[in-house]
Amino acid sequence: MSAPVDAVVLPLELALVRWSVVHRRWHDIGGDCPHLQGFLAGWFCREIGAKPPVEVARFRDSFNCGWREADDQIAIESRRQGP
């Protein structure tokens, strides 16, 4: 379930922290890391309320990861703010 996007503004610093956490996780699993550009594209598309694209050609995994991370943070913030 997603919160109304206009009710939550996610700071860039939070995006960079979440990217670094995911970066470490990916590195531990397979030595790869999410591309920052793709991650931020997914993060900010989710934050502004864009519809998920049908196909992301470049940096798809990084984009989707950024989208999910932003979605999780929006859910956390909406619970914190309450009704």
C-alpha positions as CSV (number, residue, x, y, z in Angstrom):
1,M,0.0,0.0,0.0
2,S,1.4,3.4,-0.9
3,A,0.9,6.7,0.9
4,P,-0.2,9.8,-1.0
5,V,3.1,11.0,-2.4
6,D,2.3,14.7,-1.9
7,A,2.2,14.1,1.9
8,V,5.8,12.9,2.1
9,V,9.0,14.6,0.9
10,L,12.0,12.4,1.0
11,P,15.4,14.2,1.4
12,L,18.2,13.5,-1.0
13,E,20.4,12.5,2.0
14,L,18.0,9.7,2.8
15,A,18.2,8.5,-0.8
16,L,22.0,8.4,-0.6
17,V,22.0,6.6,2.7
18,R,19.6,3.9,1.4
19,W,21.7,3.6,-1.8
20,S,24.8,3.0,0.3
21,V,23.0,0.3,2.4
22,V,21.8,-1.4,-0.8
23,H,25.2,-1.0,-2.3
24,R,26.8,-2.9,0.7
25,R,24.1,-5.6,0.5
26,W,24.6,-6.2,-3.2
27,H,28.4,-6.2,-2.8
28,D,28.2,-8.8,0.0
29,I,26.0,-11.0,-2.1
30,G,27.7,-10.9,-5.5
31,G,30.3,-8.2,-5.8
32,D,28.0,-6.0,-7.9
33,C,26.5,-2.7,-6.9
34,P,23.4,-0.6,-7.9
35,H,24.2,2.2,-10.3
36,L,23.6,5.5,-8.5
37,Q,21.9,7.1,-11.5
38,G,19.4,4.3,-11.9
39,F,18.7,4.1,-8.2
40,L,18.0,7.8,-8.0
41,A,15.9,7.7,-11.1
42,G,13.7,5.0,-9.5
43,W,13.7,6.8,-6.1
44,F,12.6,10.2,-7.5
45,C,10.1,8.7,-10.0
46,R,8.4,7.0,-7.0
47,E,8.6,10.1,-4.9
48,I,6.9,12.3,-7.4
49,G,4.1,9.8,-7.9
50,A,5.0,8.7,-11.5
51,K,3.5,5.5,-12.6
52,P,6.0,2.6,-12.8
53,P,7.4,2.3,-16.3
54,V,6.5,-0.8,-18.2
55,E,10.1,-1.3,-19.2
56,V,13.3,0.2,-18.0
57,A,16.0,-0.6,-20.5
58,R,19.2,0.6,-18.8
59,F,20.0,0.0,-15.1
60,R,16.7,-1.8,-14.6
61,D,17.7,-3.6,-11.4
62,S,19.0,-0.3,-9.9
63,F,15.9,1.6,-11.0
64,N,13.6,-1.0,-9.4
65,C,15.7,-1.1,-6.3
66,G,15.4,2.7,-5.9
67,W,11.7,2.6,-6.5
68,R,11.2,-0.1,-3.8
69,E,13.4,1.8,-1.3
70,A,11.5,5.0,-1.8
71,D,8.2,3.2,-1.6
72,D,9.3,1.6,1.7
73,Q,10.4,5.0,3.1
74,I,7.1,6.7,2.0
75,A,5.3,3.9,3.9
76,I,7.4,4.5,7.0
77,E,6.9,8.2,6.9
78,S,3.1,7.9,6.4
79,R,2.9,5.6,9.4
80,R,5.0,8.1,11.4
81,Q,2.8,11.0,10.4
82,G,-0.4,9.1,11.3
83,P,-3.9,9.8,9.9
